[in-house]
Amino acid sequence: MYRRLQLCSNHGGYEAIPEPPGSLDLRAVREVLEREGIPVIDARVMLIASLEPEVTISRAGRLLFKTHDARAAERAFDRLRELLGLPGMETEPSSRTPGG
């Protein structure tokens, strides 16, 4: 399950954090995205996918959407969830402090 999308502490985008922390096979993620025609930069410890908006995907499953538009971040999350088989997002607001 992913925590609700939260504005990062630096206000540069929205993040989705898996709870409990998980592990993604970045090579497999890259293959799926590229097969769908989505350009990907492989930085070894993370991927940068050219979705709208751009998203950084970490090995731990953390997703950082580079936008100030919460709805755009939600749409991108839903697309990644569909493509990669990611778990859903909690529906209740979290009291946790954003980290991005």
ABEGO torsion letter per residue (X at the ends): XBBBBBBBAAGAEBBBBBOBBBBBBAAAAAAAAAAAGBBBBBAGABBBBBBOBBBBBBAAGBBBBBBABAAAAAAAAAAAAAAAGBBBBBABBBABBBAX
